[in-house]
Amino acid sequence: MRAWQVNGQGEPKDILKQVEIDLEPAGPGELNIRVTASALALPDVLLCRGVYPLTPPLPFVPGLEFVGTVTDAGPGTSTAIGTKVMGVAAFTMGHGAFADACKTYEMMVFPVPAGMDDADAAAFTIAYHTAYIGLVRRGKLQQGETVLVHGGAGGTGFAAIQLAKALGARVIATAGGEGKAALCRELGAEIAIDHTAGDFVQVVNEATGGRGADIVFDPVGGEMFEKSADCIAQEGRLLPIGFACGRWGVISPQTLTLKNISIVGALAGGFPREYMLEMHRHLTELYTKRAIRMVIDSRVGFDDIRNSLQDLADRKVRGRVVAVH
């Protein structure tokens, strides 16, 4: 089968090579999937660079997210062969979704709702599950609270804007460039700030009457995360979702204590299967009601994955890029 393989460390355009490989039969708890579409994401770039915490040994096939059909089900699984599913590939095993077929664990797949096309399904799971776990499960979002979303035009940021708005929050977003800020406003942000042109801290504080945001949802990290402590409300929750800037933000215990704020970890994994399925059902209901929608920057072919992933690495993308296999 065709696969894009990483054999070193560097930029996607330099180290992704298309090869022919075989996929072993599904083992206990595993499913083999015939991939019909896969979504490109920043973690795939970090996997190529060798800096993602869950990078497998070389060589490996990247690609976190997919939609496809089950072709082989290992011992201990209950999903029927032929079932269409969406979810996260077993990329930590080196069998990611940038291939004609991938491996996954049954606990990492979810039903595809009627009416959801393959591009939306491929890109849905991590973005919306992360937004839900961050805002609802870990952030304890309450109706009427103010949420500040950094990287609002990015892969998880756009999902957080829409979900917070759908759940009755006031949303302020930051993005790099006026075009991306405009997209944030389209998606429901009351205020969208081009952080390359001004100080988001001042804008947030003015917009909240000096109180600050109740929740900061931050996939960017670094200085954005650190400066957020200057525009967060008493008892506010800082959610470190990722480090798109290249490093995690660091805030001292003294700052947390003096402002009575919390840093709350949020990873969409490790929760009971029943909870994850119920969360997915709730999210797909919101999708069906058009309360949330996928933001697809482009649909590309399988042969375009390398160059398209480089575009994502170079910050030329708004929303998601999906490869149709």
C-alpha positions as CSV (number, residue, x, y, z in Angstrom):
1,M,0.0,0.0,0.0
2,R,1.0,3.7,-0.4
3,A,2.3,5.5,2.6
4,W,4.1,8.7,3.5
5,Q,7.0,7.7,5.8
6,V,9.4,9.7,8.0
7,N,13.0,8.5,8.0
8,G,14.7,11.4,9.7
9,Q,14.1,14.7,11.4
10,G,13.3,18.0,9.7
11,E,10.7,19.8,7.7
12,P,7.9,17.8,6.0
13,K,9.1,18.9,2.5
14,D,12.5,17.4,3.2
15,I,11.9,14.2,5.0
16,L,8.5,12.8,4.0
17,K,8.9,10.1,1.4
18,Q,6.2,8.1,-0.4
19,V,6.9,4.3,0.0
20,E,5.1,1.0,-0.5
21,I,4.7,-0.9,2.8
22,D,2.5,-3.7,4.2
23,L,0.2,-3.5,7.3
24,E,0.2,-6.4,9.7
25,P,-3.0,-8.0,10.8
26,A,-4.9,-6.4,13.6
27,G,-3.8,-7.4,17.1
28,P,-5.7,-7.5,20.4
29,G,-7.9,-4.4,20.7
30,E,-6.8,-3.2,17.3
31,L,-8.6,-2.3,14.1
32,N,-7.2,-2.0,10.6
33,I,-8.8,0.8,8.6
34,R,-9.0,1.4,4.9
35,V,-8.5,5.2,5.0
36,T,-10.7,7.3,2.8
37,A,-9.5,10.7,4.1
38,S,-6.9,11.9,6.6
39,A,-6.5,15.3,8.2
40,L,-3.2,17.2,8.4
41,A,-2.4,18.8,11.8
42,L,0.4,20.6,13.6
43,P,1.4,17.5,15.6
44,D,2.2,15.9,12.2
45,V,4.7,18.7,11.6
46,L,6.2,18.2,15.1
47,L,6.4,14.4,14.4
48,C,8.5,15.2,11.3
49,R,10.7,17.4,13.3
50,G,11.1,14.8,16.1
51,V,9.9,17.1,18.8
52,Y,6.4,15.8,19.5
53,P,6.2,14.0,22.9
54,L,4.7,10.9,21.4
55,T,7.0,10.5,18.4
56,P,7.6,6.8,17.6
57,P,10.9,5.3,16.5
58,L,12.1,5.8,12.9
59,P,10.9,5.0,10.4
60,F,7.2,5.7,10.9
61,V,4.0,6.8,9.1
62,P,2.5,10.0,10.5
63,G,-1.1,11.1,10.3
64,L,-3.2,11.4,13.5
65,E,-6.8,11.6,12.2
66,F,-8.8,9.7,9.7
67,V,-12.1,8.5,8.4
68,G,-12.4,5.1,6.8
69,T,-13.8,1.6,6.9
70,V,-12.8,-1.3,9.2
71,T,-11.1,-4.1,7.2
72,D,-9.7,-6.2,10.0
73,A,-10.7,-6.5,13.7
74,G,-8.4,-8.0,16.3
75,P,-9.3,-10.2,19.3
76,G,-11.3,-8.5,22.0
77,T,-13.0,-6.0,19.6
78,S,-16.7,-5.7,18.8
79,T,-16.7,-3.4,15.8
80,A,-17.9,-5.2,12.7
81,I,-15.7,-5.4,9.5
82,G,-17.2,-2.9,7.0
83,T,-18.2,-0.3,9.7
84,K,-17.4,3.3,8.8
85,V,-15.6,5.1,11.6
86,M,-13.7,8.3,12.3
87,G,-11.0,8.8,14.9
88,V,-7.3,8.8,15.8
89,A,-4.8,6.4,14.3
90,A,-2.2,4.4,16.3
91,F,0.4,6.9,15.2
92,T,2.5,6.2,18.3
93,M,3.0,2.7,16.9
94,G,4.2,4.2,13.6
95,H,1.0,3.3,11.7
96,G,-0.5,6.7,11.1
97,A,-3.2,7.8,8.7
98,F,-1.0,9.1,5.8
99,A,-1.4,5.8,4.1
100,D,-4.0,3.7,2.2
101,A,-4.6,1.9,5.5
102,C,-3.8,2.5,9.1
103,K,-4.0,0.9,12.5
104,T,-6.0,2.2,15.4
105,Y,-7.3,1.0,18.8
106,E,-11.1,0.3,19.0
107,M,-11.3,2.8,22.0
108,M,-10.0,5.6,19.6
109,V,-12.8,5.3,17.0
110,F,-16.2,6.9,16.9
111,P,-19.4,6.7,14.8
112,V,-19.8,8.9,11.7
113,P,-23.1,10.7,11.9
114,A,-25.4,10.7,8.9
115,G,-24.8,13.6,6.6
116,M,-21.2,14.3,7.6
117,D,-18.9,14.1,4.6
118,D,-15.5,12.5,4.7
119,A,-13.5,15.7,4.9
120,D,-15.4,16.9,8.0
121,A,-15.2,13.5,9.6
122,A,-11.5,13.2,9.1
123,A,-10.8,16.5,10.8
124,F,-13.5,16.4,13.5
125,T,-12.3,14.2,16.3
126,I,-9.2,15.8,17.8
127,A,-10.4,19.4,17.3
128,Y,-13.8,19.1,18.9
129,H,-12.9,16.5,21.5
130,T,-10.1,18.7,22.7
131,A,-12.3,21.8,22.8
132,Y,-15.0,19.9,24.8
133,I,-12.5,18.3,27.3
134,G,-10.8,21.7,27.7
135,L,-13.8,23.9,28.1
136,V,-16.4,21.6,29.6
137,R,-14.8,18.7,31.5
138,R,-11.6,20.5,32.7
139,G,-12.5,24.2,32.4
140,K,-16.0,23.8,33.9
141,L,-17.3,26.5,31.6
142,Q,-20.5,28.2,32.8
143,Q,-23.0,30.0,30.6
144,G,-22.3,33.7,30.5
145,E,-18.6,33.4,31.2
146,T,-15.9,34.9,29.0
147,V,-13.5,32.7,27.1
148,L,-10.3,33.9,25.5
149,V,-9.2,31.6,22.6
150,H,-5.7,32.0,21.3
151,G,-4.9,30.7,17.8
152,G,-8.6,31.0,16.9
153,A,-8.1,30.3,13.2
154,G,-6.1,27.1,13.9
155,G,-7.0,23.4,14.2
156,T,-8.4,23.5,17.8
157,G,-8.9,27.2,18.2
158,F,-11.8,27.4,15.7
159,A,-13.5,24.5,17.4
160,A,-13.2,26.2,20.8
161,I,-14.7,29.4,19.5
162,Q,-17.7,27.6,18.1
163,L,-18.2,25.3,21.1
164,A,-17.9,28.1,23.7
165,K,-20.4,30.2,21.7
166,A,-22.8,27.3,21.4
167,L,-22.7,26.7,25.2
168,G,-23.6,30.3,25.9
169,A,-20.2,31.9,26.6
170,R,-18.9,35.3,25.4
171,V,-15.8,34.6,23.1
172,I,-12.8,36.8,22.5
173,A,-10.2,35.4,20.1
174,T,-6.6,36.1,19.0
175,A,-5.1,35.2,15.6
176,G,-2.1,36.1,13.6
177,G,-3.2,38.5,10.9
178,E,-6.5,40.4,10.1
179,G,-7.6,37.7,7.7
180,K,-7.5,35.1,10.4
181,A,-9.1,37.5,12.9
182,A,-12.0,38.0,10.4
183,L,-12.5,34.2,10.3
184,C,-12.7,34.2,14.1
185,R,-15.5,36.8,14.0
186,E,-17.3,34.7,11.4
187,L,-17.2,31.7,13.7
188,G,-18.7,33.6,16.6
189,A,-16.0,35.6,18.4
190,E,-17.5,38.8,19.6
191,I,-14.0,40.4,19.5
192,A,-11.1,39.1,17.4
193,I,-7.6,40.5,17.9
194,D,-4.8,40.5,15.4
195,H,-2.0,39.9,18.0
196,T,0.6,40.9,15.4
197,A,-0.7,44.4,15.3
198,G,-1.5,45.2,19.0
199,D,-1.6,44.1,22.6
200,F,-4.3,41.5,23.2
201,V,-4.0,42.0,27.0
202,Q,-5.2,45.5,26.9
203,V,-8.1,44.7,24.6
204,V,-9.3,41.8,26.7
205,N,-9.1,43.9,29.9
206,E,-11.0,46.8,28.3
207,A,-13.6,44.5,26.9
208,T,-14.3,42.9,30.3
209,G,-14.2,46.1,32.3
210,G,-10.9,45.1,33.8
211,R,-12.1,41.8,35.1
212,G,-10.4,39.6,32.5
213,A,-11.4,36.3,30.9
214,D,-12.8,33.4,32.9
215,I,-11.1,30.8,30.7
216,V,-8.1,31.0,28.4
217,F,-7.9,28.2,25.8
218,D,-4.4,28.3,24.5
219,P,-3.0,26.1,21.7
220,V,-0.1,28.6,21.1
221,G,1.9,28.5,24.3
222,G,5.0,30.6,25.0
223,E,4.6,34.3,25.5
224,M,0.9,34.2,24.6
225,F,0.3,31.9,27.5
226,E,2.4,33.9,29.9
227,K,0.9,37.2,29.0
228,S,-2.6,35.7,29.5
229,A,-2.0,35.8,33.2
230,D,-2.4,39.6,32.9
231,C,-5.9,39.4,31.5
232,I,-7.5,36.6,33.4
233,A,-10.2,36.9,36.0
234,Q,-9.9,36.0,39.7
235,E,-10.3,32.2,39.9
236,G,-9.8,32.0,36.1
237,R,-8.6,28.8,34.4
238,L,-5.7,28.7,32.0
239,L,-5.8,25.7,29.6
240,P,-2.4,24.9,28.1
241,I,-3.7,23.0,25.0
242,G,-0.5,23.0,22.9
243,F,2.7,24.9,22.0
244,A,2.3,25.9,18.3
245,C,4.9,28.6,18.9
246,G,7.6,26.0,19.8
247,R,7.6,26.0,23.6
248,W,5.2,25.7,26.5
249,G,4.4,28.8,28.5
250,V,5.7,29.1,32.0
251,I,3.9,31.0,34.8
252,S,5.3,31.1,38.3
253,P,3.4,29.7,41.4
254,Q,3.6,33.2,42.9
255,T,1.5,34.6,40.0
256,L,-1.0,31.8,40.3
257,T,-1.3,32.3,44.0
258,L,-1.6,36.1,44.0
259,K,-4.3,36.1,41.3
260,N,-6.1,33.0,42.5
261,I,-5.9,31.4,39.1
262,S,-5.3,27.8,38.0
263,I,-3.5,26.1,35.2
264,V,-5.7,23.2,34.1
265,G,-4.3,20.4,31.9
266,A,-6.6,19.3,29.1
267,L,-5.9,16.2,27.0
268,A,-8.7,14.4,25.1
269,G,-7.7,11.0,26.3
270,G,-7.7,8.7,29.3
271,F,-11.4,9.2,30.1
272,P,-13.9,6.3,30.3
273,R,-15.1,5.0,26.9
274,E,-18.7,5.7,27.9
275,Y,-17.9,9.3,28.6
276,M,-16.0,9.8,25.3
277,L,-18.9,8.3,23.3
278,E,-21.5,10.5,25.1
279,M,-19.3,13.5,24.5
280,H,-19.0,12.6,20.8
281,R,-22.7,12.2,20.6
282,H,-23.3,15.6,22.0
283,L,-20.8,17.2,19.7
284,T,-22.2,15.5,16.6
285,E,-25.7,16.7,17.6
286,L,-24.4,20.2,17.7
287,Y,-22.9,19.6,14.2
288,T,-26.1,18.2,12.8
289,K,-28.0,21.3,14.2
290,R,-25.3,23.5,12.6
291,A,-24.4,25.0,15.9
292,I,-20.8,24.1,15.1
293,R,-19.2,23.5,11.7
294,M,-15.9,22.3,10.4
295,V,-13.5,24.9,8.8
296,I,-11.8,23.3,5.8
297,D,-9.0,25.4,4.3
298,S,-8.5,22.9,1.4
299,R,-9.1,19.4,0.2
300,V,-6.0,17.8,-1.4
301,G,-5.0,14.5,-3.0
302,F,-2.9,11.8,-1.3
303,D,0.1,12.8,-3.4
304,D,-0.1,16.4,-2.1
305,I,0.2,15.5,1.6
306,R,3.9,16.4,1.8
307,N,3.6,19.9,0.3
308,S,0.3,20.6,2.1
309,L,1.9,19.7,5.4
310,Q,4.7,22.1,4.7
311,D,2.1,24.8,4.1
312,L,0.7,24.1,7.5
313,A,4.2,24.3,9.0
314,D,4.7,27.6,7.3
315,R,1.4,29.0,8.8
316,K,-0.3,29.4,5.5
317,V,-3.4,27.6,6.6
318,R,-6.7,28.7,8.1
319,G,-8.7,25.8,9.6
320,R,-8.0,22.3,8.5
321,V,-6.4,20.6,5.4
322,V,-7.8,17.2,4.5
323,A,-6.3,14.7,2.1
324,V,-8.8,12.6,0.2
325,H,-7.3,9.2,-0.5
